Amino acid sequence: MRYIFFFSTLLVFAVSGVSQDTKSIVIQSVEKKAGEYKEIALNIWEEAELGFREEKSISLLIQPLKEAGFRIETGVAGMPTSFIAEWGDGGSVIGFLAEYDALPAMSQAAVPYLQAAEEGRPGHACGHHLFGTASMAAAIAVKQWLEETGTPGRIRLYGTPAEEGGGGKVFMVREGLFDDVDAVITWHPGDMNKSAPNSTLSAISATFSFSGVASHAARFPERGHSALDGVEAMNNMVNLLREHIPQESRIHYTIKNGGGAANVVPAKASVGYIIRHPDMKTVKDLLRRVNLAAEGAAMGTETQVEMTIETGYYNILPNTILSRIVQQNLEEIGGVPYDDAELQFALKLSETFPQKVDPRRAAEVEPFDENPPVTSASTDVGDISWVVPTTSFRAATWVPGTASHSWQAVAAGGMSIGIKGMLVAAKTQAASALDLFQDPGIILSAKKELLLKRGEPFQYEALLGDIPPPLDYRKDY
């Protein structure tokens, strides 16, 4: 009861904010440069660079920040396409995040029907061209307000590469680059406008590489020790394991290397696994059990196996206080109304959805949900949320009903619907940062919430251990 009373007090304390007249300054700052931001986002959309290869994308984002007077550091945490842009001195440190990597083989033209812009090319099916540009725009608007008003404080934009499987943010957290940040406000493209204290699934991905002995499969099968047998035996054991793991767990795998010619006993074979659960401690234990299956498979097939961790994400530790601040600003700024041409595009696109959703919902802001279900996905934002109060929201850059990682998301993200949602996100981030700069009590309350939820003692340790950033993880694409 004492915990509930204290937490409610924090929530009441944290709803005070800055007047709309003051926030109109940063909103107008974003609007004045809307044309410039549109051009940047669409250029990144056209480049569609994969994780750790986003050289052109970061150049497009960094140049306006340099012109605005930000201090820029590139190549942080051992990642050539990462950067940190900062402006200001003293006061609170508020962080924004920028993502900008695309997904393999998701090329799509900005049309409401399936048509690749360039067959086989990457595409921004998760809207990171909008993500990075909106955060950059918000950082510049807040910088101008800090400068013009003489308000002490620092605005810091983290350029985080390779979110799609590379885990760029994890390496930044591991390097201590968020240790002095007071709060992080971030967002993600979506098919609705919504702020909620969502959590996600913690995840670890690993490859299990089996080594055996090659031999002629017909003449000398007795001399061979099949690495592929090891992979298959492991997969069978893990599938049996599913009956005995927590219900919320997810274990999925793909055979990366199944050997070569069918008449040769495979000396090399490998399988990739991703293990997920809402709790990171459970993920660690599931990895232990999957590794035991691998070792048992190797023993039974007289092969050897080596486990290589590739990525590991904490689940997001949601911050209700910050989520409420963002919700207030999102409601004041509003959703994404369509003009006639956009509505026709949206209606045509929605014909391809398995379930129909009224596209006009993009103009609405969803009501606040204090206890939303866990999002069945994983993100490297999770690691940040365990070391600094963090909140994330969605803006309707896609037509309502759109699935992420779909051609429909690429299509809407490449035209005015995506740009409108991006500007809503930029304004919401900027306005929310003003609340925090002008009322440090909100930050104090958010930090207390983090401590209550995280528990003590807590020492951050990356789930992926001390491995270097996997800079070549997209080498096969």
matplotlib code that plots the C-alpha trace (Angstrom):
import matplotlib.pyplot as plt

x = [0.0, 2.8, 4.4, 1.1, 0.5, 4.0, 3.9, 0.5, 2.0, 4.8, 2.3, 0.3, 3.4, 4.6, 1.7, 2.6, 4.0, 5.0, 2.4, 1.5, 2.7, 6.2, 6.0, 4.7, 8.3, 9.7, 6.7, 7.1, 10.8, 10.0, 7.4, 9.6, 12.1, 9.6, 10.6, 14.2, 13.4, 11.2, 14.0, 16.5, 14.1, 13.3, 16.9, 17.6, 14.6, 16.1, 19.6, 18.2, 21.5, 21.9, 23.2, 26.7, 26.8, 24.8, 27.6, 25.4, 22.5, 24.5, 26.0, 22.5, 21.7, 24.9, 25.2, 22.2, 23.4, 26.8, 25.2, 23.1, 26.2, 26.1, 29.3, 29.7, 31.6, 31.5, 32.5, 31.7, 31.7, 33.7, 31.0, 31.9, 28.4, 27.5, 27.6, 26.7, 25.6, 25.3, 24.6, 24.5, 26.1, 25.0, 21.6, 19.8, 20.9, 18.0, 18.7, 17.0, 17.8, 18.2, 17.9, 18.6, 19.3, 17.1, 16.1, 17.4, 15.3, 12.5, 12.6, 9.2, 8.0, 5.8, 2.7, -0.3, 0.4, 3.3, 6.0, 9.8, 11.6, 14.7, 14.3, 16.4, 17.5, 17.0, 14.0, 13.0, 10.3, 10.6, 10.6, 14.1, 14.6, 11.7, 12.9, 16.3, 15.1, 12.4, 14.8, 17.4, 14.7, 13.5, 17.1, 17.6, 14.3, 15.2, 18.7, 17.3, 14.9, 17.7, 19.8, 17.2, 15.9, 19.2, 17.9, 20.7, 20.7, 22.1, 20.3, 22.0, 21.2, 22.6, 23.0, 22.5, 23.3, 22.1, 19.0, 17.8, 19.9, 23.2, 22.3, 24.2, 22.7, 23.9, 27.5, 26.9, 25.4, 28.2, 30.7, 28.9, 27.7, 24.4, 25.7, 25.2, 21.8, 18.8, 16.1, 15.7, 12.7, 12.4, 9.7, 9.1, 7.2, 3.8, 0.2, -1.2, -0.4, 0.1, 2.2, 2.1, 4.5, 5.1, 7.7, 9.2, 10.8, 14.4, 16.3, 19.6, 20.7, 23.5, 24.9, 25.8, 28.6, 29.1, 32.3, 32.6, 34.5, 33.9, 33.7, 32.1, 28.5, 28.1, 31.5, 32.8, 29.8, 31.3, 34.2, 32.1, 30.8, 28.1, 28.0, 24.5, 23.4, 24.5, 22.4, 19.4, 19.8, 20.0, 16.9, 15.0, 16.0, 15.1, 11.7, 11.2, 12.3, 9.4, 7.0, 9.0, 9.7, 7.8, 4.7, 5.7, 9.0, 9.9, 12.6, 13.1, 15.9, 17.2, 19.9, 22.6, 24.8, 23.5, 26.6, 27.4, 27.0, 24.6, 27.2, 29.6, 29.1, 29.1, 32.1, 30.6, 27.1, 25.5, 22.2, 21.2, 18.8, 16.9, 15.6, 13.1, 11.1, 9.8, 12.4, 16.1, 17.0, 14.8, 16.4, 19.8, 18.5, 16.9, 20.2, 21.9, 19.3, 19.6, 23.3, 23.0, 21.0, 23.7, 26.4, 24.3, 23.8, 27.5, 28.2, 25.7, 26.9, 30.6, 31.0, 32.1, 30.0, 30.8, 28.3, 28.8, 26.7, 25.6, 23.2, 21.5, 18.8, 17.2, 13.5, 12.3, 11.8, 8.9, 8.6, 5.0, 5.8, 7.6, 5.0, 2.3, 4.2, 4.6, 0.9, -0.1, 2.1, 0.9, -2.7, -2.0, -0.2, -2.7, -2.5, -2.1, -5.1, -5.1, -5.9, -8.0, -5.0, -3.6, -6.9, -7.3, -3.8, -4.6, -7.9, -6.2, -3.4, -5.7, -7.3, -4.2, -4.6, -6.1, -8.2, -9.7, -9.0, -10.4, -7.5, -9.0, -7.8, -4.4, -5.9, -6.7, -4.5, -5.1, -6.1, -3.5, -3.2, -1.3, -1.0, -0.5, 0.4, 4.1, 5.1, 6.1, 9.3, 12.7, 14.8, 18.2, 16.3, 15.7, 19.3, 19.1, 15.9, 17.6, 20.3, 18.3, 14.5, 13.3, 10.0, 9.0, 5.9, 4.4, 3.4, 1.2, 3.7, 1.9, -1.7, -3.7, -3.6, 0.0, 2.4, 5.9, 8.6, 6.1, 6.1, 3.1, 5.2, 7.9, 5.3, 3.7, 7.0, 8.2, 5.4, 3.5, 1.8, 5.1, 6.4, 3.4, 3.8, 7.5, 6.7, 4.2, 7.0, 9.5, 7.1, 6.1, 9.7, 10.7, 7.7, 8.2, 11.9, 10.7, 8.6, 11.7, 14.1, 11.6, 10.5, 13.4, 11.0, 9.6, 13.1, 13.5, 10.2, 11.1, 14.4, 12.6, 10.2, 13.2, 14.8, 11.6, 11.0, 14.6, 15.3, 18.6, 21.3, 21.7, 24.8, 24.4, 26.0, 25.4, 23.7, 26.1, 29.1, 32.3, 32.0, 32.9, 30.2, 29.4, 30.2, 29.9, 26.7, 25.0, 27.9, 25.6, 23.1]
y = [0.0, 2.4, 1.8, 2.5, 5.7, 7.0, 6.1, 7.9, 11.0, 11.0, 10.8, 13.7, 15.8, 15.0, 16.3, 20.0, 21.3, 24.3, 26.7, 26.1, 29.7, 28.6, 25.3, 27.1, 28.4, 24.9, 23.8, 26.7, 26.1, 22.6, 23.8, 26.5, 23.9, 21.2, 21.3, 20.8, 17.9, 16.3, 16.4, 14.8, 12.0, 11.1, 11.2, 8.7, 6.7, 6.5, 5.5, 2.8, 1.7, -1.4, -1.5, -0.3, 0.9, 4.1, 6.6, 8.7, 8.7, 10.0, 12.7, 13.9, 14.1, 15.5, 18.4, 20.4, 19.7, 21.2, 24.2, 24.7, 24.7, 21.3, 19.6, 16.4, 13.2, 10.4, 6.8, 6.3, 2.9, 1.4, 2.0, 4.1, 5.1, 6.2, 9.8, 12.0, 15.6, 17.9, 21.6, 23.5, 23.6, 22.9, 22.0, 18.8, 16.5, 15.3, 12.7, 12.0, 8.9, 8.7, 5.4, 5.3, 1.8, -0.1, -3.7, -6.1, -6.8, -4.5, -2.1, -0.6, 2.4, 5.1, 3.6, 1.9, -1.5, -3.9, -2.6, -2.7, 0.5, -1.6, -5.3, -6.9, -3.5, -2.6, -0.5, 1.5, -1.0, 0.2, 3.9, 4.7, 7.5, 9.3, 8.2, 9.8, 13.0, 13.7, 13.4, 15.6, 18.2, 18.1, 18.5, 21.6, 23.1, 22.6, 23.9, 27.2, 27.5, 26.9, 29.5, 32.1, 31.8, 31.3, 28.2, 26.0, 22.5, 20.2, 18.5, 15.5, 13.4, 9.9, 8.6, 4.8, 2.6, -1.0, -1.2, -4.0, -6.8, -5.0, -3.6, -0.3, 1.2, -1.7, -0.8, 2.8, 1.9, -0.5, 2.3, 4.5, 7.0, 7.4, 7.6, 11.4, 11.6, 12.6, 11.4, 10.0, 10.8, 8.7, 7.6, 5.1, 5.2, 3.4, 3.2, 5.2, 8.1, 6.7, 7.1, 4.3, 2.7, -0.3, -3.0, -5.4, -8.8, -9.2, -11.2, -13.0, -14.2, -16.8, -19.0, -22.6, -23.9, -27.6, -29.2, -32.9, -35.1, -35.2, -38.4, -39.9, -40.5, -43.7, -45.4, -44.5, -43.2, -44.9, -42.5, -39.4, -37.4, -35.2, -31.6, -31.4, -34.3, -32.2, -29.3, -31.4, -33.2, -29.9, -28.5, -31.7, -31.3, -27.6, -28.4, -30.9, -28.3, -26.0, -27.9, -27.0, -23.3, -20.3, -19.6, -16.1, -17.4, -17.4, -19.5, -19.4, -20.7, -21.0, -23.3, -21.0, -23.6, -27.1, -28.5, -28.8, -31.7, -34.4, -37.2, -35.6, -36.0, -32.3, -31.3, -27.9, -26.8, -24.0, -22.9, -19.4, -19.0, -16.1, -16.5, -14.0, -13.4, -10.4, -10.9, -10.8, -13.2, -15.8, -15.2, -15.9, -19.1, -20.2, -19.6, -21.9, -24.6, -24.3, -24.4, -27.7, -29.1, -28.1, -29.8, -32.9, -33.0, -32.6, -35.4, -37.8, -37.1, -37.1, -33.6, -30.3, -27.2, -23.6, -21.0, -17.4, -14.6, -12.1, -9.7, -9.3, -6.8, -5.9, -5.6, -2.0, -0.8, 1.6, 5.0, 6.0, 9.5, 10.3, 8.5, 10.8, 13.9, 12.8, 11.8, 15.4, 16.9, 14.4, 15.3, 19.0, 18.6, 16.2, 13.4, 13.1, 14.3, 13.3, 15.5, 14.0, 12.6, 11.0, 9.5, 7.9, 6.5, 5.2, 3.6, 1.9, 0.7, -0.6, -2.9, -5.0, -5.5, -8.7, -6.6, -3.2, -0.2, 3.2, 5.3, 8.4, 7.1, 8.5, 11.9, 10.7, 10.3, 7.0, 7.3, 6.7, 3.1, 2.8, -1.0, -1.9, -5.5, -6.4, -5.7, -9.0, -7.6, -6.6, -3.4, -2.1, 0.8, -1.6, -1.4, 2.4, 2.2, 0.3, 3.0, 6.2, 7.1, 6.5, 6.8, 6.0, 6.9, 6.2, 8.6, 7.6, 7.6, 4.6, 4.0, 2.6, -1.2, -1.3, -3.9, -2.9, -4.5, -4.6, -3.1, -1.0, 0.7, 1.5, 2.9, 5.3, 6.3, 7.5, 10.0, 12.8, 10.5, 9.5, 13.1, 14.3, 11.7, 12.5, 16.2, 15.2, 13.1, 16.0, 18.5, 16.1, 15.3, 18.9, 20.0, 17.2, 18.1, 21.6, 20.2, 18.5, 21.4, 23.8, 21.4, 19.4, 17.9, 15.7, 14.3, 13.6, 11.7, 9.8, 8.7, 7.6, 5.5, 3.9, 3.0, 1.5, -0.7, -1.6, -2.5, -2.4, -3.4, -3.1, -3.2, -3.0, -5.8, -6.2, -9.5, -9.8, -9.7, -8.0, -8.8, -6.0, -4.5, -6.9, -4.5, -7.1, -8.7, -7.7, -9.0, -11.5, -8.9]
z = [0.0, 0.8, -2.6, -4.4, -2.5, -3.1, -6.8, -7.2, -5.5, -8.1, -10.9, -9.6, -9.1, -12.6, -14.6, -14.3, -17.6, -19.6, -21.2, -24.8, -25.6, -24.6, -26.5, -29.6, -30.0, -30.6, -32.6, -35.0, -35.2, -36.5, -38.9, -40.4, -41.5, -42.5, -46.1, -45.3, -42.9, -45.6, -48.1, -45.6, -44.6, -48.2, -49.2, -46.4, -47.6, -51.1, -49.9, -47.6, -46.1, -44.0, -40.4, -39.8, -43.5, -43.0, -44.1, -46.4, -43.9, -41.0, -43.2, -44.0, -40.3, -39.1, -41.5, -40.1, -36.6, -37.4, -38.9, -35.8, -33.6, -32.1, -30.9, -32.9, -32.1, -34.6, -34.4, -30.7, -29.0, -31.9, -34.5, -37.5, -38.3, -34.8, -33.5, -30.5, -31.1, -28.1, -27.4, -24.1, -20.7, -17.1, -16.1, -17.0, -19.8, -22.0, -24.7, -28.0, -30.1, -33.9, -35.9, -39.6, -40.8, -43.4, -43.8, -46.5, -49.6, -48.6, -51.6, -52.4, -54.4, -52.7, -54.3, -52.7, -54.3, -54.3, -56.5, -55.7, -56.4, -57.2, -56.9, -54.1, -52.6, -49.0, -47.8, -44.8, -43.7, -40.0, -40.8, -39.5, -42.1, -40.3, -36.8, -37.2, -39.0, -36.5, -33.5, -35.3, -35.9, -32.3, -31.0, -33.2, -32.1, -28.4, -28.9, -30.3, -27.4, -24.8, -26.5, -27.0, -23.4, -21.7, -20.0, -18.6, -19.9, -22.5, -25.4, -26.7, -29.8, -30.1, -33.6, -33.0, -36.0, -36.8, -34.6, -36.8, -35.3, -34.7, -31.3, -31.7, -28.5, -26.3, -27.1, -26.3, -22.9, -22.3, -22.9, -20.3, -22.8, -21.1, -17.5, -17.1, -18.9, -16.8, -19.2, -22.7, -24.9, -28.0, -30.5, -33.2, -36.5, -36.3, -37.5, -34.6, -32.3, -28.8, -25.6, -23.2, -20.6, -22.8, -22.1, -24.6, -24.7, -23.6, -26.2, -26.9, -30.3, -30.7, -33.4, -32.6, -34.9, -35.1, -36.4, -37.4, -39.8, -43.6, -45.5, -48.6, -47.6, -49.6, -49.6, -46.1, -44.0, -40.9, -41.0, -41.0, -38.0, -39.3, -38.1, -39.6, -37.4, -34.5, -35.6, -36.2, -32.9, -31.1, -32.8, -31.9, -28.2, -28.1, -29.6, -26.9, -24.4, -25.4, -23.2, -20.1, -20.5, -19.2, -21.3, -22.4, -23.9, -27.6, -29.2, -32.9, -35.1, -38.6, -40.1, -41.4, -42.9, -43.6, -45.2, -48.9, -51.4, -50.3, -50.9, -48.4, -44.6, -43.5, -41.5, -40.8, -40.0, -37.9, -36.6, -35.3, -32.4, -30.9, -27.3, -25.9, -22.7, -20.8, -18.1, -19.0, -16.2, -17.7, -21.1, -19.6, -18.1, -21.3, -23.1, -20.6, -21.3, -25.1, -24.8, -22.8, -25.7, -28.1, -25.9, -25.6, -29.4, -29.9, -27.5, -29.1, -32.6, -31.7, -33.0, -31.4, -30.9, -30.2, -29.1, -30.3, -28.8, -31.4, -29.8, -26.5, -25.4, -22.1, -22.0, -21.8, -18.3, -18.9, -17.1, -16.5, -15.4, -18.6, -20.7, -19.2, -20.0, -23.6, -23.8, -22.8, -25.5, -28.1, -27.4, -27.6, -30.9, -32.4, -34.9, -38.6, -40.6, -44.3, -47.3, -50.1, -52.0, -48.9, -47.9, -51.4, -51.0, -47.6, -48.7, -51.6, -49.4, -46.7, -49.3, -48.9, -45.2, -43.7, -41.4, -42.3, -40.1, -40.8, -42.1, -40.5, -37.1, -38.0, -37.0, -33.5, -30.4, -28.7, -25.0, -22.3, -21.1, -17.8, -18.0, -21.7, -22.6, -23.2, -26.8, -28.4, -30.0, -28.8, -29.1, -28.0, -26.4, -23.6, -22.3, -22.1, -20.1, -17.3, -16.8, -17.4, -17.2, -20.8, -22.6, -26.2, -28.1, -31.6, -34.3, -37.3, -40.1, -41.6, -42.6, -39.6, -39.9, -41.3, -40.0, -39.3, -41.6, -44.5, -48.0, -46.9, -44.3, -46.9, -49.2, -46.7, -45.3, -48.7, -49.2, -47.4, -44.8, -43.4, -43.4, -41.5, -38.8, -38.6, -37.9, -35.2, -33.6, -33.8, -32.2, -29.4, -28.5, -28.4, -26.4, -23.9, -23.4, -22.5, -19.7, -18.3, -18.7, -16.9, -14.2, -12.9, -10.4, -13.2, -13.8, -10.0, -10.0, -13.1, -11.5, -8.4, -10.5, -12.3, -8.9, -7.6, -10.7, -11.2, -7.6, -5.8, -6.0, -9.8, -11.9, -15.7, -17.6, -21.3, -22.2, -25.2, -22.9, -24.1, -27.8, -30.3, -32.4, -35.3, -38.0, -40.8, -39.7, -42.9, -45.1, -46.8, -48.0]

ax = plt.figure().add_subplot(projection="3d")
ax.plot(x, y, z, "-o")
ax.set_aspect("equal")
plt.show()
